């Protein structure tokens, strides 16, 4: 499987990944956002918060190797894609 990094609006990574999952057939492409849990201190309290490892990027995996042209144009038309 080959992976491609898609530049998206920062803070909209999960929304774009979900939209790609709804629009594109899983046999053509799958999208995911790698996240990590950070301890954030705010107002004197510490709480765990899940944040993207690479803000502003969604990774698109193509099971057949190169990304199919139809999948590319469907992904390109997703709102939030930069």
C-alpha positions, 0 to 999 in steps of 0.5 A: 500500500502506498500513502500520500500526504494531503494538505488540508486546513489545520483543525479540519483533519478529522472532518476531511478524513471522514468526508474522504471515507464517505465519498471514496470507495475503500478499494480505491483509497482510505484516509486517516489522521495519526494522533497522539495523546498529550497532557495539556495544562490549562487553568491549573488543571492537567487533562489528556487531549488527543491531537494530530501528529502532523497538523494540517495533513491527512494521509491517504492510502491506496491499496493498489499502489498508485492512487487511481485518477477517479479517487484523486478527483473525488478527494480533491473536491472534498471541502477543506482540502487545501 
